Amino acid sequence: MSIDFYFDCSSPWTYLGFHRMVALADELGVEVTWKPILVGGVFNAVNPSVQANRENPVEAKVAYQSKDMADWAAHAGITITWPPTVFPVNSVKAMRGCLVAAEQGKLVDFARAAFEAYWGADRDISQDEVMGGIAASAGLDGAALLEGCGRDEIKGALRANTEELIARGGFGSPTIFVGDDMYFGNDRLPLVREAIQAARAA
């Protein structure tokens, strides 16, 4: 059984899904393959409605989404505050950073710190200084991580993950696969749990 989790730190719903997937994997004792992507590239390729909705928001839906996000954050035990200064954020460096951190077994630590910096502390994760601090909080050398983000193989891996998600039918973040079964969004984690348990039973 394979479990793939495609994610971009620029999404609050992905922060929720990431946090809960880490807990679920620990609880069930399963290994997750974490796959950083650029969700903007996914939107541009197959889901332009996201950008259109941002340009012409439905006010009642926006108000409810704020309430819904707060409810989910309380449920998950994390803090999410809509960034007042930078949204949407350019997450390229952060997502490349996840891939560099993965080489040292620190992807989860780095990604968690990036989520917390952006969605908890309103830090601009596109900035080198912020990235260096995130790396340090995850037990990594900030300068080395930033240097790693410029390597061709890291850039290529991020592109490949993004293209792979699109090829598998994905259209946003977070997207989880249990085997070949796709689940989209934080609120699908109960279904992911059932799929994992069913796959084990089989």
N, C-alpha and C positions, 0 to 999 in steps of 0.2 A: 504494500500500500504506500503510495506516495502522497504527500501533502505539500502543495505549492501555494505560497502566499505572495501575491504580487501587490506592491504598495508604493505609495509616494507620500512623503512626509508633509506635503502641502495641504493635505485634507484632514479636517477634524474627525470625520467619520472613520478615516483610516487609522487615526490615532486610537480611537475607541476599539476598532477591530484588531489592531496590532496588540494593544494592551490585553485584550480578552483572549486573543489567540495564543499569546505567550502563556497565559494562565491555564488555558485549556490543554495546551501541549504538555505542560508540567503535570497537570492533574492526571491526564491519560497516559503519560509516559510515551508520547509519540514524538518523532522528529519532524520538524518543519523545514522545508527548503524556502528560505526567504529570498524573494526576487525583487530587488529595487527596480523601479520603472520611472519613466517620465510620463505622468498622466496627461500632461498637456499634449504630448505627441499622440496619445491614444485619442483624446478628444478631437484633435485636428484630423485624424485619419478616419475615425468611424463614429464619433459622437459629437458633432458640432452643436447639438441642441444645448449643451451645457453653457457654451459661450453665449448663445442666443438668450438663454434664460437670465444670465448675468446682466446682459444689456437691457432686457425688458423684464424685470422681476415682477412676480405676482406678490403684492405686499402682504396679503393675508398668509400666503405660503411662507414667505420669509419670516414673518412673526412667529408662525408655528414652528418652523425649523429651529429658531433660536431656543424656543421652549423645549422642543424635542431633544436638542443637543444637550441642554442643561440637565434634562432628566436622565439621559443616557450617561453623562459624565458623573452624576451623583450615583447612579447605579453601579458604575464601574469603579468608583472611588478615585477618580482623577480630576484634575482641574483643567477646564478648557475655557479660555477667554478669547473672543474674536479679536484678532490683531487689529488695533486701531490705526496702525501706521502703514503696514505693508500687507496688502492682499489684492490679488494672489501673489505669492512669493515665487521667485525663481529658485527652484529646488535642485537645479542641476548639480551643484557642488555637494549638497547634502546627500543626494542619491548616489553620486560617485563615491562619496565618503563612506557610505554604507558598504560598498563593494570593497573598498580598501580595508575597512575595519574587518570585513569577513575574512580576509587573509590572515588575520591574527585571532580569529575566533571571537571577535568583539562586535559583530554586526548588531545583535540585539541591544547591547549596551549603548552603542553609538546611536542607533535609530531612536531608542527611547529618549536619549538625551536631546536629540534633534527635535523630536516631537514636543518635549517639555519646554525647550527653549522658545520654539515658535508659538505653540498653542497655550503655554502656561506663562511665559515671561515676555512675550511680544518682542523677541529678538529676531533680527533679520538674518535668516540662515543662509542668505546669498553672500554674506560678507565674510571675508577671510578671518577677521578677528573673532567673529562669533563662532565660526567653524572650528577655530583653534581651541576655543574654550569648551566647545562640545566634545571635541576629541579628548581633551585633558580630563574632562569629567567621566569619560568612558575608559580612562586608563591608557590613552594612546598619546603618541607624540604629535602635537598639532602641526608642526612644520612638515614632518614626514608624511602625514596624512594629506595635507594640501598638495604636496609634491606628487603624491600618488594619484591624486585626482586628475592630474594632467597626463597620465600615462595613456598611451593609445589603447592598450588592452582593457583598461578600466572604462574608457569612453565607449569602446566597442561592446563591452559586456552590457552596459546600460542600454545601448541601442538594441542589442540582441534580445534582452529581456522584454523590452517594450514591444518589439516586433513579434516576439513569441506570444505575448498575451493577445495581441490583435489576431494573430493566426489561430489562436485557440478559441476565438469568439468573445474575448473580453472587451469591455467598453468603458471601464473606469476602475477606481481604486477605493477600497481593497477588493481584490478578486481572489477567491480561494478555490483550489482544485483538490478534491479528494479522489485520487485516481484521475479519471477523465470527467468526473462530475463537477460542474462549475457552480459556485455560489458567490453572489455579489452583495457586498455590503456588510457593515457591522451587525445589522439585525438578523443576518442569516447564520450567525454562530451556533444557535441551537440546532439548526439543520446540519451544520458541519459536524457537530458532536454526534448526532445520530448516524451520519454517514460513516464516521470513523468507527463507531461502535458496531455498525452493521458489517463493515468490511472486516473487522476483527472476528466477528462471529462466523463469518463465511470462511 
